[in-house]
Amino acid sequence: MAQSVIGSQFIVPYELNVIVNRHKSGDLVFTDKDEKIVFTITSRERLPQDECGTPIAMLRAKNKTAHDRWNVFKGQSKADSDMIFSATTNDIIQNGTHMHPVENKDKVYPNVDYAFVAVVDAIKSAGKFEDAAKFATFVVG
């Protein structure tokens, strides 16, 4: 049985191809192959929302450490007890990030939490993780 990270409603028994559109503003829009919106994430609020506009997680950057750290919480919560996972990077020196409109595709395999994939994409798009190889710690719990 598949285990969810964000929510069991985001696990499907088939392969899902998600198109990620990043706008000049930094906002992300995730659509399926039929261009139906699956998630939206605004760069300002860092609040992933499902297709109905319901918040599914809160992304919070913690930049007061030697390594950039992102904490992800349930819904709109910021309480430590509601933290779903955190991610940090080894890069102590961060270069400026330039946001350009871009479209990329994610292949989400059957029984994988596609909301989790979207949240990881949002963290990467924030410029803190330019590629997945930079993840030093990735805790799901």
Secondary structure, DSSP 8 states (H G I E B T S, - for coil): ----SS-GGGB-SS-EEEEEEE-TTS-EEEE-TT--EEEEE-TTT---EETTS-B-EEEEEE-SSSS-EEEEEETT---GGGEEEEEEES-SS--------EEEEEEE-TTSBHHHHHHHHHHHHTTS-SSGGGEEEEEE-
